[in-house]
Amino acid sequence: MNAFNRLVIVVLLIAIILLVIVVAVVPRESLTLVNGFLGWTQQGVEDYMTGSQWATFAAARVLVAGGIILVCLFFLWLELRRPRKKTVRVQKLAGGEAHITVDSIAQRLAYSIDQLPDVIKVTPKITARSRGVDILLILETTPDIDVPMKTEEVLEVTREVVGERMGLKLGKVQVQIKHVAFPRE
């Protein structure tokens, strides 16, 4: 949404700048053009209102206005909705409450999984949910590993770190493995 906001603001600012330049350079012609357009629009509206197709015109107005309002409400909802949680509540506490940031979970998990043999790089993507944390692990490994065995090993480390050491409720865990290229001989 941030990129969309920037794009809209940039387009609006450029349009305002161009409009101000045109009005400043040729004010009489600009006002004549606006006056002519508004007069033409007013005449068109009066013709439709008094013509035989007034019901069609009224329906078109309602549809166009309703569509614009729905689009505006959608963008307003996108702006005002709550962002994703950046912290996760620790489940195993007696008499207190603690929260861990999603970045801290990712850092600790990456460090622990990176210690495993044949793992070259790991990129964890953590999603905080009300029922716990969902984890997507993107592993870069050597090309000659046993994939099922390495996946089980990674899942075990993930359960230990997130569930036992950090006291979080573990949700869905996905592992994506990408092998590095075989060495050329």
N, C-alpha and C positions, 0 to 999 in steps of 0.2 A: 504494500500500500504506500510505502514511503516513496518509491520510485514514481508511482502514479501521481502522488501529490506534487512532487517536484516538476513532473512533466506538465501538469495542469497549470501550476503557478508560472512556469517559464512561458508557456503559450499565452496565458493571459497577460503577462507583463509585456511580451513582445507586441501583442495586439494593442494594448493601451499605448505603448510608445509610438507605434505606427499611426494610431488614431490621433494622438496629440500632435505629431509632426504634420499630418495632413491638415488638421484644423488650424494649426499655427501658420502654415505656409499659404493655404488658400481658404480663409475662413468663409468668405461669401459663397463660393462654390460649394463648400462642404455643407453649409446650412441650407442652401438651395436644394441640394441633393437630398438631404434628410427631410426637408419640408415636402419635396415632391414624392418621396417614398411614403411618408406618412399620409399624405393626401390620397395617393393611389390606394393604400391599404384601407383607409377609411371609406372610400368610394366602393371598393370591393366588398367590404363588410356590409355596407348599407344595401348594395345590390342583392347579396345573398339573403339578408334578413327580410327584405320585402319581396323576394322572388318566390318561385314555386318550390324551390329546393331548400327552404329554410330548415326543415327537419334534418336533412342530410348534413347541412352545415352545422347545426347544433350538435349532432352526433359526432361529427368529425372534431369539433372543438373539445367535446368531453373526452374523446379517445386520446387526442394529442395531449391535452392537459393532464389526463390521468397517467399517460405513459411518462411524461416528463416528471411528474410528482413521484411515481414509483422509482424511476432511476435516481432521482435526488435522495429519496428515502433510503435506497440501497447504499448509496455512497455515504450518507450520513451514518447509517448503521456500521459500515466498515470503519469509519473514523472513530466512532464512539465505543465500539465493542472493547471488551477487556482483552489485553494482550495475553499471550500464553504465560503460564506460570514460569518464573525464573528460578524458583526454589521448590524443594520437596520437603515435606514434613517427615521427620524420623519417626518410625512406628514404635520402636522398642525403647520407650522411656517411661520411667515411673515418677510421677510427681512434677514433670516439667515438659517443656516443648522445645524442640530444636528444628531448625530448617537448614538444609544444605543446598547450595546453589547448583544448578545444572552443570555449569562449567567445572565446578570442583569434582562432581561425579565423573564427568568425561575425562578430566585430567588423571584422576586416580585409576580409573579403569584402563585408560591408555597406557599408563605406566606399568600396571600389573600384567596386562596382556603382552606388552612389548618385551617383557622378560622371558616369554616362552621361546623355546628354540624354533627356528624356521619362520618366525614372524618378523618381517622386515619393518612393517609400518602398520599401525592401526589407527583408524579414525572413528571414534564413537560418536553417534548422534543420539542424544538423550531427549525424550519427550516426557514431560511431567504430566501425569494424569491423576485423577482423584483416587484411583485404585492402586497407584504405584507409579513406577517408571517403565516406559517402553524404551528398548535399546536397539539401535541398529549399529552393528559393528562392521566396518569395511576394512577387511584385512588384506594386506599385501604380503604374500608369502613366497617362499622358494618354490620352484616348479615341481619338485619331486616329493611333495608331502603326501601323506595319506589323509585325504580330505575328511572322511567321517571321523577319524581319530582326532585330528586337529580341531574339528568343530566341537567335539565333545570336551576336549581339553579347554578350549576357549569358553564354552558354556559353563564349565565347572568353575573356572577362575571368575567369571562374571557373577555366578551365584554366590561364591564366597565373598567377593569384594563388596558387591552391592547389598546382598541380603544379610550376610553375617557381620562383616566388618563395619559397614556403614549403617546398618539397621533400617534399610529401606525395603519396601514391598516391591518385589520384582514382577513386572508385567510381562509383556511379550518381548522376546529376544530374537533378533534376526541376525544372521551372520552372512555376509557377502565376501567371498574369497576371490581375490585377483592374484594370479601368479605373475611373478616377474618373468621376463624372457629367459629362455635357456641360454647359457653362455655359448658363444660361437667358438668353434675350434679351428 
